[in-house]
Amino acid sequence: MDAKTEKPAVDALKKPLIVGNWYGYSTSKGGWSSVTLGKLLHAKDGKARLTMCKHTTLLYGDICHGHSIKTAAQVSISAALIFPVPPQE
């Protein structure tokens, strides 16, 4: 493969990312969990940028009322950490 040839970005399931499709990722530490969903805006160099993001914070599995669902304009994350989710409204 030529050094200038860019490999397509893949998700956590090793499937090529598709711009416009919805993806998500989660993190967990010390009882706190967060789930973020967003539409793929673009992917390059192993990074993915999600837009129209929905973010939920949970403590020991229960949604935190002061932190329930927030939206963010864009989020950037490693493409290998995201997975496909059904389209969101």
N, C-alpha and C positions, 0 to 999 in steps of 0.2 A: 504494500500500500504506500502510495506517495505521501511524503510528509505534509503536503498541502491539502491532501484529501481529508476531509472532516468526517469522522465516524458519526452515524446518526445517534442521537441521545436515546437511551433506553430507560424504562422505569424499573421498579424493584422486581418485576417479573421478567425482566430482560426483553420486554416488548418495546418496539419503537414508539416514541412519544408522538402524539398527533395533536397539532395546534388546534385549539377550539374544543378539545375534549376535556372533561372534568377529571381531576386527580386529587388525591388527598394524602396526608401524612399525619402521624401522631407522635407525641413524645410523652414520656412519663418519668417522674422523679419524686421520690419521697411522698407518695400518695397523690400528688398532683398529676393530672393528665391533661393534655390539650390535643384537640383534633382540629385540623385545618383542611378545608376543601376549597378548590378554586379551579378556574378554567385556565388551561395552558395558553399563555400569551406567546412565549417562544422558549426554545431550548438551544443552548450552545455551550460547548466546552464542558459538558458534564453538569451544567447548571440548568435549572428550569425556573421560569418566572410564571407564577400564577397570578391571575387577576380576578376581580369580583369575589374575593375570598370571604368565606364564612369560618369563624373561629369559635370553638366552644372550649371552656375550661371546666374540668371536673375534679372533685376531691373525693378520693376513694369510690369512684364510680358514679357519684351524684353530681348533677350539673350545679354549679355555684351560681346562685341567683344574682349576685352583684357582678358576675363575670359571664353570664350565660352566653348569648350569641352576639359576637361583634363582627363587623366587616372591616376589611382593609382594602386599600386600592390595589396593592401588589405585594407579593411575597416572593423572595428568591431562595431556593433551596437546591441541594444536590439532587440531580435527576434520579439517582439510584435509590433515593428514599421515598419516592412518591409511587402511588399505586392508583389504578383506574377506579373511578366511582361512577355510579349512575348520574346522569345530568341533574343539576340542582336548579331550583326556581329561585 
